[in-house]
Amino acid sequence: MSAEPLRVVLVIPTLDESGAEKQFTLLACGLPRDRFAPHVIALTRGGPYEAVLKAAGIPVTVIGKRWKADLRAYVRLKQTLRELQPDIVHTWLFAANAYTRLAMGKRPLCPVVVSERCVDSWKSPWQLRMDRWLAPRAACIVGNSSSVTEFYQQHGLPVDRLRVIPNGVEVPERSSVHGMALREQLRLPADAFVAGYIGRLAVQKRVNDLVWAVETLRQIRPQFHLVLIGDGPERDRLERFADSIGCAENVHFLGHRPDAAAWLPGFDAFCLASSFEGMSNSLMEAMAAGKPVVVSDIPANRELVQHEQNGLCVKLGDGVGFMQFFRRLMDEPELGPRLGTAAQRSMQDHFSVAKMVERYVELYRSLAAS
């Protein structure tokens, strides 16, 4: 007789349309059903990915946490976990990581896997103390890049419980439909060179470095345009900045797009100037789409981009450096396709969704067996 599928409960604060939630959904949907029976718990609320999970036949429970310290949500989560009787519990992001380990108690009845998704320098001292205090209740703490696990090791988490499992990315079929629509929508000239960014407009992302690169480059290459897809607290300031330095006509703010990755064909290059990352989904999607990438030279980006081999790395905060590499891509027409092809190959070979799921399958099975 074949063994019963392992009951895996995956817990995350929300099912909003964001990077961690996307990886969470890819994993849940990718688990082979002959060996795993996934059940998703959204601690605070559902969201767009709830429909994706349900369409894949995965049950979803929404707890409905309303405050940072919500006793009612804690009790309901504890009851739900007891009813589901999981073989593995896998939590994602701070609130779910903390609430679930508290609910499971000092001696969890099954292994708990905790996912950390970023170099969380935003965390306050009490949150880092909470991470250290609850660390013994996790059988394994997974970072999506070496820079993430190194950050948590430096903040006192036990090195023997830390493990790296990189994000997975789907390699799309090439399409120019959205690419043509993007250029038509923006009424760009036929010879326009478009550098694109997809992500939150937040301080961490240093989008101002990209805007400054536009201002310095447009003086000698007026056909250069920057397209920003995403929204966030920095949008108003960035729009004013572009206007104040005189490059507003070459910087296009498109706001949040639910199908953001589908607009990648409209880019001649992808750029990311962040001061810190975990492992950027948008960067991986651009590389998987065969786009040349120009990124800040930080540890998380270096795990994906090898300078001059499958992309270009710029010193952090160097707007002029971004400008110089954009100019190279414009002036050396063979460079972009070469870098883009190498980028796509590296995503296919090392960062596919199938490989990411396979690594978690291995982890779950080893923890369940031990």
TORZATI-862206 format. One record per residue: x, y, z of N, C-alpha, C in turn; chain; residue number from 1. Coordinates in steps of 0.001 Angstrom, whole numbers. Example, Ala and Ser with C-alpha at 12.3 -4.5 7.8 and 13.67 -1.06 7.14 Angstrom:
residues 2
PT	13190	-5690	7800	12300	-4500	7800	13200	-3300	7800	A	1
PT	12850	-2250	7080	13670	-1060	7140	12900	30	7870	A	2
***
This chain:
residues 370
PT	845	-1203	0	0	0	0	879	1253	0	A	1
PT	451	2273	-733	1219	3515	-783	971	4324	480	A	2
PT	1980	5089	895	1867	5899	2101	875	7030	1884	A	3
PT	252	7458	2974	-661	8600	2916	130	9875	2600	A	4
PT	-448	10803	1826	251	12075	1565	520	12832	2861	A	5
PT	1659	13481	2916	1988	14297	4081	1086	15525	4116	A	6
PT	507	15796	5273	-347	16977	5437	554	18183	5739	A	7
PT	618	19107	4788	1460	20295	4928	568	21520	5068	A	8
PT	704	22227	6178	-41	23467	6395	913	24638	6175	A	9
PT	559	25520	5243	1378	26683	4927	664	27933	5430	A	10
PT	1370	28739	6232	764	29898	6886	1472	31168	6443	A	11
PT	693	32186	6082	1235	33466	5615	270	34573	6044	A	12
PT	739	35802	6286	-193	36849	6738	-1329	37135	5755	A	13
PT	-1014	37334	4455	-2043	37661	3472	-1764	36912	2177	A	14
PT	-2734	36966	1287	-2558	36414	-58	-2613	37544	-1075	A	15
PT	-2031	38689	-693	-1933	39851	-1576	-1014	39543	-2761	A	16
PT	-1025	40459	-3724	-209	40299	-4924	1171	40890	-4668	A	17
PT	2054	40084	-4084	3402	40555	-3783	4374	39395	-3931	A	18
PT	5676	39694	-3786	6696	38709	-4103	6650	37448	-3257	A	19
PT	6608	37610	-1925	6594	36435	-1051	5333	35609	-1282	A	20
PT	4208	36296	-1433	2943	35601	-1655	2944	34827	-2974	A	21
PT	3632	35360	-3976	3724	34653	-5255	4533	33367	-5103	A	22
PT	5690	33447	-4428	6509	32259	-4214	5761	31233	-3363	A	23
PT	5055	31698	-2354	4231	30846	-1490	3210	30068	-2331	A	24
PT	2548	30777	-3245	1516	30151	-4080	2125	29180	-5082	A	25
PT	3259	29550	-5680	3935	28635	-6607	4314	27335	-5905	A	26
PT	4792	27443	-4664	5159	26247	-3916	3934	25402	-3593	A	27
PT	2899	26030	-3034	1700	25274	-2653	1102	24545	-3852	A	28
PT	1008	25242	-4988	421	24640	-6185	1346	23603	-6827	A	29
PT	2642	23723	-6575	3610	22829	-7205	3862	21544	-6452	A	30
PT	3422	21450	-5198	3660	20230	-4428	2937	19047	-5069	A	31
PT	3634	17940	-5318	2985	16785	-5952	1906	16194	-5048	A	32
PT	666	16092	-5567	-471	15709	-4735	-481	14237	-4338	A	33
PT	279	13416	-5029	346	12022	-4601	1166	11858	-3331	A	34
PT	1978	12903	-2994	2825	12811	-1807	2511	13864	-746	A	35
PT	1779	14923	-1133	1506	16014	-192	57	16481	-311	A	36
PT	-509	16820	839	-1861	17380	890	-1754	18768	1522	A	37
PT	-1588	19821	699	-1395	21166	1262	-2707	21807	1730	A	38
PT	-2617	22608	2765	-3724	23431	3257	-3129	24789	3608	A	39
PT	-3733	25858	3114	-3203	27214	3316	-4000	27937	4396	A	40
PT	-3278	28623	5284	-3893	29514	6273	-3384	30927	6022	A	41
PT	-4314	31865	5794	-3978	33292	5698	-4314	33918	7047	A	42
PT	-3311	34416	7725	-3490	34882	9103	-4382	36125	9181	A	43
PT	-4154	37084	8283	-4882	38354	8355	-6042	38416	7368	A	44
PT	-5760	38180	6092	-6810	38255	5070	-6385	37443	3851	A	45
PT	-7364	37224	2964	-7063	36568	1698	-6481	37583	729	A	46
PT	-6810	37427	-551	-6284	38323	-1570	-6332	37634	-2917	A	47
PT	-5744	38250	-3947	-5811	37689	-5304	-5316	36255	-5413	A	48
PT	-4302	35884	-4640	-3771	34525	-4765	-4683	33471	-4142	A	49
PT	-5679	33889	-3376	-6628	32936	-2808	-7372	32193	-3919	A	50
PT	-7778	32929	-4948	-8493	32305	-6067	-7603	31319	-6812	A	51
PT	-6310	31658	-6949	-5366	30764	-7632	-5237	29453	-6859	A	52
PT	-5113	29559	-5550	-4965	28368	-4711	-6227	27500	-4760	A	53
PT	-7377	28134	-4657	-8629	27368	-4672	-8848	26699	-6025	A	54
PT	-8462	27402	-7106	-8589	26799	-8442	-7705	25562	-8578	A	55
PT	-6610	25526	-7810	-5721	24363	-7819	-6188	23286	-6851	A	56
PT	-7349	23501	-6216	-7890	22501	-5305	-7291	22530	-3918	A	57
PT	-6673	23658	-3547	-6038	23770	-2226	-6978	24521	-1282	A	58
PT	-7381	23898	-172	-8263	24601	776	-7554	25767	1445	A	59
PT	-8297	26849	1659	-7757	28066	2269	-8604	28447	3474	A	60
PT	-7957	28682	4597	-8632	29178	5796	-8116	30575	6106	A	61
PT	-9014	31549	6250	-8628	32916	6617	-8962	33124	8090	A	62
PT	-7928	33444	8892	-8109	33594	10340	-8751	34930	10687	A	63
PT	-8335	36014	10031	-8935	37328	10274	-8301	38115	11400	A	64
PT	-6972	38050	11520	-6263	38860	12532	-6462	40345	12231	A	65
PT	-6784	41124	13279	-7080	42550	13067	-6054	43484	13686	A	66
PT	-5337	43035	14714	-4370	43896	15381	-3047	43154	15515	A	67
PT	-1991	43900	15854	-683	43247	16029	-769	42143	17071	A	68
PT	-1381	42455	18216	-1594	41450	19260	-3084	41146	19316	A	69
PT	-3497	40081	18661	-4919	39742	18530	-5141	38360	19152	A	70
PT	-5629	38351	20404	-5808	37099	21132	-6817	36185	20439	A	71
PT	-7879	36786	19904	-8901	35973	19237	-8311	35240	18024	A	72
PT	-7486	35941	17249	-6849	35320	16081	-5889	34220	16521	A	73
PT	-5162	34469	17604	-4233	33467	18124	-4979	32181	18506	A	74
PT	-6097	32331	19212	-6879	31165	19643	-7435	30425	18436	A	75
PT	-7947	31170	17459	-8512	30510	16279	-7431	29785	15486	A	76
PT	-6246	30398	15371	-5146	29745	14670	-4763	28450	15396	A	77
PT	-4682	28495	16708	-4314	27318	17486	-5336	26201	17282	A	78
PT	-6622	26545	17306	-7677	25553	17095	-7602	24951	15693	A	79
PT	-7358	25810	14698	-7291	25344	13311	-6140	24369	13122	A	80
PT	-4992	24685	13685	-3837	23793	13577	-4117	22453	14258	A	81
PT	-4790	22508	15396	-5115	21268	16106	-6076	20405	15285	A	82
PT	-7044	21048	14636	-8016	20300	13820	-7364	19689	12579	A	83
PT	-6425	20408	11965	-5811	19932	10721	-4788	18817	10957	A	84
PT	-4233	18735	12158	-3250	17698	12506	-2159	17557	11430	A	85
PT	-1406	18619	11177	-411	18583	10099	794	17700	10419	A	86
PT	1439	17224	9361	2721	16535	9493	3877	17526	9413	A	87
PT	3639	18638	8692	4621	19725	8541	3860	21043	8590	A	88
PT	4400	22022	9306	3865	23392	9263	4960	24286	8692	A	89
PT	4598	25107	7705	5573	25982	7046	5030	27410	7087	A	90
PT	5725	28296	7787	5254	29677	7959	6108	30654	7156	A	91
PT	5477	31755	6734	6141	32771	5908	5872	34154	6492	A	92
PT	6917	34952	6625	6869	36358	7030	6591	36501	8531	A	93
PT	6990	37649	9072	7133	37809	10511	5876	37462	11306	A	94
PT	4732	38041	10958	3528	37812	11768	3150	36336	11801	A	95
PT	3166	35687	10637	2827	34261	10587	3887	33424	11297	A	96
PT	5159	33796	11131	6242	33075	11794	6076	33119	13319	A	97
PT	5733	34301	13842	5619	34472	15290	4343	33824	15826	A	98
PT	3197	34166	15255	1917	33644	15755	1891	32114	15723	A	99
PT	2375	31540	14628	2277	30085	14479	3169	29360	15475	A	100
PT	4407	29843	15652	5283	29176	16612	4765	29327	18041	A	101
PT	4168	30473	18349	3557	30625	19669	2397	29639	19835	A	102
PT	1594	29511	18794	434	28605	18847	856	27145	18930	A	103
PT	1999	26800	18331	2462	25412	18333	3087	25009	19671	A	104
PT	3490	25995	20466	4047	25701	21784	5537	25411	21753	A	105
PT	6102	25217	22954	7543	25006	23078	7985	23680	22471	A	106
PT	7091	22697	22471	7419	21385	21913	6399	21037	20836	A	107
PT	6576	21586	19631	5610	21353	18551	5452	19862	18275	A	108
PT	4219	19446	17952	3938	18036	17683	4373	17618	16283	A	109
PT	4787	18587	15450	5324	18270	14129	6398	19303	13787	A	110
PT	7268	19029	12823	8305	20001	12455	7713	21309	11925	A	111
PT	8325	22408	12329	7927	23737	11847	9060	24302	10996	A	112
PT	8733	24684	9762	9681	25341	8858	9319	26817	8806	A	113
PT	10306	27683	8970	10085	29136	8946	10792	29715	7720	A	114
PT	10088	30533	6952	10693	31203	5786	10951	32668	6087	A	115
PT	12192	33096	5882	12571	34507	5938	12878	34943	4512	A	116
PT	12309	36062	4068	12305	36403	2650	13159	37591	2269	A	117
PT	13764	38261	3259	14502	39480	2916	15565	39764	3971	A	118
PT	16497	40612	3618	17439	41162	4602	16651	42211	5381	A	119
PT	16020	41762	6475	14988	42571	7139	15581	43618	8067	A	120
PT	16320	44551	7502	16931	45606	8316	15878	46552	8893	A	121
PT	14636	46447	8412	13536	47269	8943	13062	46790	10313	A	122
PT	13411	45565	10685	12877	45014	11928	13401	45785	13138	A	123
PT	12510	45985	14102	12891	46679	15333	13568	45685	16285	A	124
PT	14254	46179	17321	14928	45280	18260	14004	44231	18878	A	125
PT	12750	44613	19195	11854	43629	19821	11493	42510	18847	A	126
PT	11391	42830	17544	11083	41792	16564	12252	40816	16404	A	127
PT	13472	41343	16406	14644	40476	16313	14796	39626	17578	A	128
PT	14451	40204	18737	14470	39409	19984	13437	38287	19902	A	129
PT	12272	38595	19338	11228	37579	19163	11721	36464	18246	A	130
PT	12408	36828	17156	12960	35820	16256	13929	34893	16996	A	131
PT	14794	35481	17816	15782	34667	18556	15088	33770	19582	A	132
PT	14100	34324	20282	13398	33580	21329	12645	32377	20749	A	133
PT	12052	32567	19561	11241	31501	18965	12046	30552	18089	A	134
PT	13320	30860	17843	14138	30026	16948	14161	28551	17344	A	135
PT	14245	28205	18645	14280	26784	19011	13013	26017	18622	A	136
PT	11910	26713	18359	10666	26036	18004	10582	25701	16513	A	137
PT	11577	26111	15748	11609	25810	14310	12626	24713	14043	A	138
PT	12200	23712	13287	13136	22661	12889	14116	23175	11853	A	139
PT	13665	24146	11048	14505	24693	9982	14052	26113	9675	A	140
PT	15016	27009	9443	14727	28401	9060	15325	28611	7679	A	141
PT	14451	28848	6703	14864	28913	5299	14936	30362	4836	A	142
PT	16076	30741	4282	16206	32029	3606	16189	31803	2109	A	143
PT	15694	32775	1362	15656	32603	-99	16949	33043	-780	A	144
PT	17946	33451	23	19272	33757	-521	20278	33657	615	A	145
PT	21552	33527	260	22602	33449	1278	22677	34729	2095	A	146
PT	22394	35881	1449	22455	37142	2185	21390	37202	3280	A	147
PT	20243	36553	3052	19196	36517	4074	19640	35667	5260	A	148
PT	20161	34471	4995	20581	33612	6113	21766	34234	6856	A	149
PT	22664	34906	6138	23786	35573	6802	23296	36694	7710	A	150
PT	22279	37440	7262	21702	38501	8086	21164	37925	9389	A	151
PT	20426	36826	9298	19831	36252	10507	20864	35559	11385	A	152
PT	21901	35030	10790	22990	34465	11596	23665	35566	12412	A	153
PT	23874	36716	11773	24491	37851	12463	23612	38368	13602	A	154
PT	22285	38120	13503	21366	38582	14551	21011	37466	15527	A	155
PT	21853	36432	15579	21758	35476	16668	20955	34223	16425	A	156
PT	20477	33978	15196	19761	32734	14938	20760	31596	14761	A	157
PT	20419	30401	15238	21384	29287	15215	21724	28851	13794	A	158
PT	23014	28808	13499	23466	28516	12141	23082	27103	11711	A	159
PT	22973	26177	12667	22661	24794	12298	21219	24617	11835	A	160
PT	20374	25631	12052	18978	25536	11593	18720	26346	10327	A	161
PT	19722	27094	9869	19549	27950	8700	19842	27180	7417	A	162
PT	19033	27443	6401	19199	26772	5114	18757	27726	4011	A	163
PT	19378	27613	2846	19027	28456	1693	18264	27628	658	A	164
PT	17078	28110	289	16351	27571	-867	15946	28787	-1717	A	165
PT	16585	28973	-2870	16288	30164	-3685	14864	30163	-4225	A	166
PT	14401	31356	-4587	13110	31497	-5257	13102	30729	-6574	A	167
PT	11909	30445	-7056	11755	29844	-8374	11072	30815	-9318	A	168
PT	11377	30712	-10595	10788	31608	-11585	10343	30807	-12798	A	169
PT	9208	31191	-13361	8709	30550	-14568	9322	31236	-15782	A	170
PT	9871	30466	-16700	10431	31037	-17930	9306	31161	-18932	A	171
PT	8937	32402	-19317	7758	32601	-20176	8054	32324	-21643	A	172
PT	6985	32060	-22389	7111	32033	-23839	7239	33470	-24319	A	173
PT	8100	33679	-25283	8322	35049	-25763	7062	35596	-26435	A	174
PT	6734	36826	-26081	5565	37482	-26669	5838	38976	-26754	A	175
PT	5349	39607	-27803	5571	41058	-27955	4270	41839	-27859	A	176
PT	3182	41155	-27460	1883	41832	-27436	1899	43007	-26471	A	177
PT	2254	42749	-25206	2286	43835	-24231	3404	44819	-24554	A	178
PT	4492	44327	-25144	5586	45214	-25502	5156	46271	-26493	A	179
PT	4425	45862	-27504	3919	46819	-28488	2916	47761	-27825	A	180
PT	2046	47201	-26956	1034	48032	-26300	1678	49078	-25405	A	181
PT	2761	48698	-24735	3458	49638	-23853	3960	50839	-24643	A	182
PT	4615	50588	-25747	5177	51685	-26535	4084	52541	-27174	A	183
PT	3000	51882	-27609	1882	52650	-28177	1219	53502	-27117	A	184
PT	1028	52936	-25932	373	53657	-24845	1156	54905	-24456	A	185
PT	2485	54781	-24438	3329	55905	-24033	3697	56817	-25208	A	186
PT	3279	56423	-26420	3573	57201	-27643	5070	57454	-27784	A	187
PT	5826	56397	-27621	7273	56506	-27714	7720	56511	-29170	A	188
PT	8799	57209	-29470	9306	57203	-30850	9817	55810	-31236	A	189
PT	9903	55570	-32519	10290	54246	-33018	11672	53829	-32536	A	190
PT	12564	54798	-32332	13935	54457	-31930	14137	54506	-30414	A	191
PT	13045	54557	-29639	13164	54668	-28182	13852	53445	-27590	A	192
PT	14719	53698	-26628	15322	52630	-25821	14671	52712	-24446	A	193
PT	14024	51604	-24007	13242	51620	-22773	13923	50766	-21702	A	194
PT	14304	51410	-20612	14743	50687	-19415	13552	50633	-18467	A	195
PT	13287	49461	-17915	12107	49305	-17074	12437	48807	-15681	A	196
PT	11589	49215	-14736	11673	48755	-13350	10288	48303	-12941	A	197
PT	10199	47161	-12226	8935	46669	-11681	9130	46436	-10194	A	198
PT	8327	47084	-9375	8447	46882	-7931	7862	48055	-7162	A	199
PT	7987	47980	-5849	7483	49056	-4998	8340	50299	-5138	A	200
PT	7695	51451	-5059	8422	52720	-5054	8653	53095	-3592	A	201
PT	9702	52495	-3024	10044	52677	-1620	11509	53094	-1517	A	202
PT	11891	53654	-381	13250	54181	-194	14287	53108	-478	A	203
PT	14053	51906	21	14980	50784	-159	15347	50563	-1630	A	204
PT	14421	50854	-2552	14625	50537	-3967	15492	51572	-4696	A	205
PT	15736	52722	-4085	16637	53750	-4632	16305	54085	-6096	A	206
PT	15021	54255	-6378	14601	54573	-7745	15118	55950	-8165	A	207
PT	15416	56799	-7185	15977	58118	-7504	17299	57991	-8268	A	208
PT	18077	56929	-8008	19321	56717	-8771	19017	56485	-10247	A	209
PT	17926	55787	-10517	17537	55515	-11908	17049	56793	-12589	A	210
PT	16279	57595	-11836	15788	58861	-12409	16971	59783	-12703	A	211
PT	17941	59819	-11817	19119	60656	-12045	19880	60185	-13282	A	212
PT	19933	58864	-13504	20595	58331	-14695	19898	58808	-15965	A	213
PT	18568	58914	-15913	17816	59420	-17072	18229	60848	-17389	A	214
PT	18314	61659	-16353	18645	63077	-16566	20028	63235	-17201	A	215
PT	20999	62432	-16727	22350	62577	-17277	22466	61993	-18690	A	216
PT	21674	60946	-18976	21789	60292	-20285	20972	60979	-21374	A	217
PT	19831	61555	-21010	18953	62117	-22048	19609	63304	-22770	A	218
PT	20612	63912	-22134	21294	65035	-22766	21992	64603	-24060	A	219
PT	22502	63359	-24056	23227	62869	-25238	22471	61761	-25971	A	220
PT	21487	61137	-25304	20661	60100	-25918	19201	60389	-25595	A	221
PT	18602	61363	-26288	17231	61778	-25952	16193	60680	-26166	A	222
PT	16555	59613	-26875	15606	58517	-27104	15532	57553	-25919	A	223
PT	16280	57828	-24836	16257	56951	-23661	15050	57268	-22782	A	224
PT	14310	56226	-22391	13129	56388	-21530	13179	55369	-20398	A	225
PT	12677	55774	-19230	12570	54912	-18066	11097	54685	-17748	A	226
PT	10690	53431	-17634	9309	53074	-17301	9293	52418	-15930	A	227
PT	8472	52965	-15033	8372	52462	-13661	6985	51862	-13448	A	228
PT	6931	50561	-13219	5659	49864	-12958	5631	49501	-11477	A	229
PT	4680	50045	-10769	4576	49817	-9333	4161	51088	-8626	A	230
PT	3834	50955	-7371	3400	52106	-6587	4047	52017	-5213	A	231
PT	3858	53058	-4415	4434	53033	-3082	4604	54426	-2516	A	232
PT	5117	54515	-1296	5188	55796	-582	6087	56839	-1228	A	233
PT	6997	56422	-2105	7937	57359	-2712	7442	57934	-4041	A	234
PT	6274	57506	-4513	5873	57894	-5865	5778	59410	-6033	A	235
PT	5075	60083	-5146	4898	61534	-5289	6248	62244	-5279	A	236
PT	7114	61848	-4370	8427	62500	-4273	9236	62270	-5548	A	237
PT	9177	61053	-6091	9935	60745	-7301	9395	61521	-8504	A	238
PT	8081	61674	-8585	7505	62451	-9685	7951	63904	-9602	A	239
PT	7961	64451	-8385	8419	65831	-8216	9902	65952	-8553	A	240
PT	10684	64950	-8162	12121	64952	-8434	12382	64938	-9940	A	241
PT	11684	64071	-10669	11857	63999	-12123	11488	65329	-12772	A	242
PT	10451	65945	-12267	10015	67227	-12821	11029	68330	-12502	A	243
PT	11569	68310	-11278	12469	69390	-10850	13797	69364	-11599	A	244
PT	14256	68174	-12027	15542	68108	-12740	15345	68077	-14256	A	245
PT	14090	68160	-14700	13820	68376	-16118	13717	67143	-16992	A	246
PT	13521	65949	-16374	13455	64743	-17214	12098	64053	-17148	A	247
PT	11058	64777	-16714	9737	64154	-16525	9205	63526	-17807	A	248
PT	9537	64109	-18975	9024	63564	-20237	9655	62221	-20578	A	249
PT	10769	61911	-19945	11464	60645	-20221	11288	59608	-19109	A	250
PT	10525	59942	-18081	10261	59013	-16978	8753	58794	-16894	A	251
PT	8323	57548	-16975	6904	57217	-17071	6474	56383	-15869	A	252
PT	5558	56908	-15078	5029	56221	-13904	3720	55549	-14292	A	253
PT	3701	54219	-14314	2507	53496	-14743	1679	52957	-13584	A	254
PT	2180	53088	-12350	1418	52601	-11209	1404	51082	-11129	A	255
PT	579	50579	-10224	493	49120	-10018	-205	48468	-11203	A	256
PT	351	47378	-11685	-254	46581	-12753	-309	45125	-12284	A	257
PT	-1507	44526	-12219	-1591	43139	-11755	-847	42165	-12654	A	258
PT	-674	42545	-13937	38	41675	-14884	1405	42280	-15229	A	259
PT	2091	42805	-14217	3320	43577	-14450	4341	42826	-15293	A	260
PT	4566	41537	-14989	5602	40783	-15709	5283	40652	-17194	A	261
PT	4007	40734	-17547	3624	40602	-18955	4053	41809	-19783	A	262
PT	4467	42891	-19113	4921	44082	-19837	6420	44056	-20097	A	263
PT	7099	43033	-19584	8548	42936	-19789	8966	42966	-21260	A	264
PT	8195	42364	-22189	8618	42419	-23592	8787	43841	-24134	A	265
PT	8173	44818	-23482	8308	46199	-23929	9592	46871	-23484	A	266
PT	10370	46196	-22621	11617	46767	-22119	12792	46325	-22993	A	267
PT	13723	47237	-23216	15007	46868	-23820	15998	46410	-22754	A	268
PT	15773	46830	-21514	16617	46418	-20395	15795	46552	-19117	A	269
PT	16203	45809	-18090	15550	45894	-16782	16581	46441	-15794	A	270
PT	16123	47259	-14837	17065	47845	-13882	16537	47726	-12452	A	271
PT	17458	47577	-11519	17127	47451	-10102	18269	48075	-9302	A	272
PT	17961	49141	-8553	19017	49901	-7859	18981	49709	-6345	A	273
PT	18270	48708	-5848	17987	48531	-4419	19229	48546	-3536	A	274
PT	19029	49028	-2307	20102	48993	-1306	20150	47639	-606	A	275
PT	19022	46925	-544	19012	45553	-30	17816	44816	-625	A	276
PT	17954	43506	-729	16906	42630	-1237	17008	41296	-509	A	277
PT	16006	40432	-723	16124	39030	-351	16584	38306	-1599	A	278
PT	15645	38058	-2479	15932	37613	-3842	14794	38157	-4685	A	279
PT	15078	39140	-5523	14055	39901	-6224	13321	39069	-7264	A	280
PT	11996	38938	-7080	11165	38243	-8069	11180	38955	-9411	A	281
PT	11083	40280	-9387	11012	41014	-10653	12318	40895	-11427	A	282
PT	13450	40880	-10713	14736	40686	-11377	14794	39294	-12009	A	283
PT	14367	38286	-11279	14374	36921	-11810	13452	36788	-13022	A	284
PT	12296	37437	-12968	11358	37369	-14090	11931	38059	-15327	A	285
PT	12634	39175	-15118	13257	39868	-16249	14340	39001	-16875	A	286
PT	15148	38357	-16040	16197	37475	-16559	15581	36272	-17272	A	287
PT	14511	35718	-16705	13839	34581	-17334	13233	34960	-18680	A	288
PT	12859	36243	-18820	12302	36727	-20085	13387	37077	-21099	A	289
PT	14660	36881	-20720	15759	37128	-21651	16139	38586	-21791	A	290
PT	15875	39385	-20744	16214	40810	-20795	17598	41058	-20177	A	291
PT	18399	41931	-20782	19633	42346	-20111	19273	43142	-18861	A	292
PT	20011	42918	-17782	19676	43580	-16519	20857	44412	-16039	A	293
PT	20512	45560	-15440	21504	46447	-14838	21078	46629	-13380	A	294
PT	21919	46158	-12439	21490	46084	-11045	22552	46640	-10112	A	295
PT	22116	47021	-8913	23055	47467	-7883	23887	46278	-7411	A	296
PT	25134	46549	-7098	26080	45502	-6717	25949	45211	-5224	A	297
PT	24875	44468	-4872	24643	44060	-3481	24639	42535	-3438	A	298
PT	24858	41928	-2264	24997	40468	-2198	23854	39691	-2830	A	299
PT	22598	40074	-2557	21462	39311	-3093	21435	39348	-4615	A	300
PT	21745	40503	-5205	21763	40596	-6670	22918	39802	-7268	A	301
PT	24052	39777	-6552	25212	39033	-7059	24974	37524	-7073	A	302
PT	24005	37050	-6297	23683	35624	-6341	22978	35250	-7649	A	303
PT	22466	36257	-8352	21776	36025	-9626	22567	36541	-10821	A	304
PT	23275	37649	-10635	23910	38352	-11750	25430	38304	-11620	A	305
PT	26071	37757	-12642	27532	37779	-12719	27909	38876	-13726	A	306
PT	28619	39862	-13238	28915	41054	-14026	29570	40702	-15361	A	307
PT	29014	41269	-16436	29482	41108	-17815	29212	39707	-18389	A	308
PT	28658	38806	-17570	28345	37467	-18068	26858	37313	-18371	A	309
PT	26000	37608	-17381	24553	37545	-17626	23841	38804	-17144	A	310
PT	24605	39880	-17001	24041	41154	-16581	25147	42123	-16226	A	311
PT	24768	43299	-15751	25731	44346	-15406	25466	44822	-13989	A	312
PT	26528	44966	-13194	26410	45388	-11800	27007	46782	-11620	A	313
PT	26283	47614	-10901	26672	49007	-10676	26906	49223	-9183	A	314
PT	27923	49968	-8830	28182	50296	-7438	26926	50924	-6824	A	315
PT	26580	50496	-5611	25377	50988	-4940	25370	52514	-4853	A	316
PT	24253	53110	-5271	24096	54563	-5194	24722	55341	-6323	A	317
PT	25245	54635	-7329	25973	55290	-8424	25049	55533	-9623	A	318
PT	24342	56662	-9601	23449	56994	-10710	24192	57154	-12021	A	319
PT	25385	57704	-11972	26191	57871	-13184	26597	56504	-13732	A	320
PT	26880	55560	-12836	27211	54212	-13269	26066	53564	-14022	A	321
PT	24841	53748	-13543	23673	53232	-14269	23601	53875	-15648	A	322
PT	23802	55187	-15698	23766	55893	-16979	24790	55312	-17951	A	323
PT	25996	55063	-17465	27052	54563	-18350	26715	53183	-18918	A	324
PT	26119	52318	-18093	25774	50990	-18589	24562	51030	-19522	A	325
PT	23616	51913	-19253	22504	52082	-20195	23047	52553	-21555	A	326
PT	24001	53472	-21499	24595	53982	-22749	25304	52857	-23496	A	327
PT	26002	51995	-22768	26668	50863	-23427	25657	49966	-24135	A	328
PT	24545	49692	-23476	23527	48832	-24084	22945	49474	-25343	A	329
PT	22852	50806	-25340	22351	51506	-26521	23393	51524	-27648	A	330
PT	24657	51670	-27290	25707	51854	-28296	26323	50547	-28785	A	331
PT	26107	49458	-28014	26646	48150	-28410	25477	47191	-28611	A	332
PT	24858	47199	-29785	23620	46441	-30000	23736	44939	-29789	A	333
PT	24950	44402	-29825	25116	42960	-29617	25183	42599	-28119	A	334
PT	25430	43580	-27248	25633	43312	-25830	24343	42855	-25143	A	335
PT	23246	43571	-25373	21983	43236	-24718	21517	41816	-25002	A	336
PT	21415	41400	-26278	21000	40023	-26571	21915	38970	-25954	A	337
PT	23233	39243	-25934	24157	38265	-25346	23899	38097	-23854	A	338
PT	23774	39218	-23153	23519	39155	-21713	22147	38554	-21424	A	339
PT	21146	38929	-22232	19793	38428	-22017	19690	36918	-22206	A	340
PT	20358	36406	-23234	20350	34962	-23478	21009	34211	-22330	A	341
PT	22133	34736	-21841	22825	34102	-20716	21985	34174	-19443	A	342
PT	21284	35296	-19250	20423	35451	-18074	19295	34421	-18091	A	343
PT	18661	34259	-19242	17565	33295	-19350	18053	31871	-19099	A	344
PT	19226	31558	-19624	19781	30212	-19430	20046	29947	-17945	A	345
PT	20568	30946	-17236	20865	30738	-15811	19588	30533	-15002	A	346
PT	18491	31208	-15383	17214	30996	-14699	16687	29588	-14979	A	347
PT	16768	29150	-16229	16296	27814	-16588	17092	26731	-15861	A	348
PT	18399	26912	-15782	19267	25867	-15246	19267	25800	-13719	A	349
PT	19111	26937	-13051	19337	26959	-11603	18169	27487	-10769	A	350
PT	17223	28201	-11370	16201	28875	-10564	14780	28621	-11066	A	351
PT	14521	27463	-11625	13176	27157	-12100	12250	26887	-10912	A	352
PT	10942	27023	-11145	9964	26691	-10105	10079	25221	-9730	A	353
PT	10288	24366	-10729	10410	22928	-10462	11551	22635	-9501	A	354
PT	12694	23318	-9671	13834	23096	-8779	13525	23605	-7376	A	355
PT	12846	24750	-7286	12484	25278	-5975	11552	24313	-5243	A	356
PT	10524	23806	-5930	9592	22861	-5315	10320	21584	-4905	A	357
PT	11190	21102	-5771	11943	19880	-5479	12762	20021	-4199	A	358
PT	13355	21197	-3984	14168	21417	-2778	13297	21401	-1520	A	359
PT	12089	21992	-1612	11192	21958	-450	10660	20544	-211	A	360
PT	10372	19804	-1270	9925	18416	-1132	10963	17608	-368	A	361
PT	12219	17788	-742	13332	17105	-72	13372	17471	1409	A	362
PT	13223	18763	1693	13261	19239	3077	12109	18652	3885	A	363
PT	10884	18742	3350	9711	18222	4060	9874	16735	4377	A	364
PT	10297	15970	3383	10410	14527	3563	11482	14179	4607	A	365
PT	12594	14895	4585	13655	14610	5558	13202	14967	6972	A	366
PT	12474	16092	7128	11990	16482	8455	10926	15515	8955	A	367
PT	10019	15109	8073	8965	14175	8480	9560	12819	8889	A	368
PT	10596	12407	8168	11215	11117	8460	11977	11129	9780	A	369
PT	12518	12301	10146	13327	12378	11371	12492	12696	12599	A	370
***
